[in-house]
Amino acid sequence: MVIPILSLFLIFLQLPFGPLPQGKLEQEPSPVKGWRLITYFAVPSTRYAKTGGIIKAESLGTRSSLFKDIGNIEKNYPILSRKWKVSNVVRSAIETRKDRHDAAAKVMVVFERETSFNFLGGEPAGLRIEYIWANRLPKGHIFDHPGEKDCKIFILESGEGKVGQWVSEMRNLHKDFVEAFNTSPPGVIAIGIQTDTDQSNEMVTTYYSEPALKKK
């Protein structure tokens, strides 16, 4: 007896490997209100916590990011202001190498781009500038990210001379964008922070004030 094709199709739909029921994909809850936690496949997550206006990051062979989406009112504000403090630098980091690209402190700014696609639960897509506290590279050095396209890295602090101290930083994003990409700056869509030691397996604790965008 031949089973009609329609009957076979109906049986297939009931098998475990058939279509999954419709539903909303769950995203890992963020430990910091107002920020999205981004984790990376097969990599333990850096621990983040917030007290007052300060975000604490603890990393031991870990990596994850926090991103905050920027609204229309602030997206064209040119001045980024914040401060940070690190317990130590990542001593074996070589920031220009993909396999050694760790940093005790990193602040990321993502600019909008006409052709971009955001994966659900992933990092915001766009042109990016990353400001980092480096191991040995000199302050003021600018270079291409070794593992990502359309991403420029600015060294703002380097070495252990200011370890354990709060260091305030202020950047003109429009000026930095022109220097990095040699074109007029679009609006900012997100700001992120990351403390990353998954390549080195070292330990670091970093404190960030919440980055703020200002007119001047």
N, C-alpha and C positions, 0 to 999 in steps of 0.2 A: 504494500500500500504506500502510495506516494503522498508525503505530507505537503500540502500547498505551501508555496513560498511565503504567503502572508502569515501562516501559522508559525513557520520557522522564525520569521522576523519578530513575532510577538514573544516567542520563547527566548530569543536572544536578549530582548530588552529586560527580561526578568533575571538574567544571570548576573553574578556579582561584579563582573567586569563591564557591565553595560553602563549606560549614561548615569552619572551621579545626580542625585536630587539637587534642585536649584536651592542656593542658599548663599549667604554672605560669608566670604572668607574672613576668618578672624586674624587680627593683627596682634602681636604680642603687646600687652599693655605697657605704657611708658612709665618709668619711675618718676618722671618730672612732668608735672602738669603743664600743658601748653606746648610741649615738645613731642615729636614722634621719635620713637626708638627704632633704629635700623640695625638689624643684626645681619651677619654674614654666614653663609653656609659652612657648617662644620667648624666654626670658630667660636670659642667661648666668648661670652659678652662681657665687656667692661661694665663695672658696677657704677651707676650714677645715682646720686641723691641730691636733694635740694634743701637748703636751710636758709630762710630769708631770701635774699636775692643771689645767693651763691650756690653754684652747682659743683658738687664734688665728684671726681672721677677716680676710681681705683682700678688699676690694670695690672694683671700678672699673667702674661702670655695671652692676653685677650684683645678683642677689638669689637667695638660697636660705635654707633654714632647717634647723636640727638640732632634733629632738624626742626626748625620752627618756620612755618610758612609766613610770608610777609604779605600784608594787605595792600590794596591799591594806594592808600594814603601815603604809606612809607616807602613804596617801592622805588621812588626816584630820589629819596633822600641820600645825599652823597657821603655823609660822614658816618663812619663806623667807630663807635667808642666802646671800650671794655677794658678789663684788667684780668690778669691771670697770675698764678703762682704754682710752681712745680717743686716736688720733693727732691728731684734729681733729673738729669737727662737720661735718655736711653743710650747707654755708652757704646753699645755695639751697632747702633743704627748707622746706616749709610743711605741717606735720604734720596740720593740719585739712582739707587738700585732697587728694582722691583722686589727682590727677595730679601732686602734689608730695610724696607721703607717703613720704619716705625717712628713715632714722635711722641714726646711727653705731652705736648699740648698742640692742638690744631683748631683754628677757627676757619670755617669754610663759608664762602659767599657764592651763591648760585644765581646767575643772571639768566633772564628769559631768552629763549631762542625760538625762532619761527618754526623750525622743524624739530620737534622734540617729542618723545613718547615716554610717559612715566609708567613703569611697571607697578602694579598694585603692591603697596607695602614697601616699595624700594626707594632708593635715594631720588631726590628731585633731579630731573634731567635739565641740563642747560650748560652754558659756559660757566667755568668755575675758577675762582681764585682761592687758594689755601694759604693762610698765614700760619707759620709753624715756629715752635721753639725747637731748634735743631741741636744736634750733638756737637759737630765740629764746623760745619759750613759757616762762612762769615755772614754777619748781619748785612742785609741789603742785597744778598744774592738772590737772583730770580732764575728759575729753570722750569722746564717741562716736567710734569708728573711722569715718572717712569712707567706707570701702568695704566694711565687713563688719558684719553684724547680730550682736547679742549680744556685742559686744566693747567694752570700756571701756579707755581709755588713761590711764595715770598718768605724769606727768612727774616723774622722780626727780632728774635732773640736766639742766642747760641751759647752753648757751654754752660758751666756751672757758676759763673761769676755772680749771678743774681738768684741762684737757687734758694728757696725758702723765703723770698721776698715777693710782695705784691708789685707787679709791674704794670703800669697803665699804658695802653696803646690807643692811638687814634689814627685812622687812615681815611684818606679821601678816595672813596671807591671809584669815582669817575676817573680821576687821574691814574689810579692803579690799573683800571681796565684798559685805558688807552695805551699805557706802557706795556701791558701784557699782550693785548690782542691787536693793537694798532688800528682801532676803529672806534666809533662812537659808542658809549656804553648804553645798553638797554636797561630796563628796570630789574631790580632785585626781586627774586621770587622766594628765596629761602636763605636762612642762615643756619649753619651747623657747627657742632663742636665734636671733637673726637680725641680720645687718648688711646694710643695704639701700641701694644707690645707683642703682638702675636708672632712676629718673625724672630724677635730676640729672646722671648720668654723672660724678660726682665720685669721688675716691679717698679711702679711709679704711682704717685698720688698727685692729682692736679686739681686746682680750684679755679673756677671761672666765674666772673661776674656775668650776668646775662648781657650779651651784646645788645647795643641799642643803635638804631639808625637816627641820625639827626640832620636838620637842614644845614647847620653850620656850627 
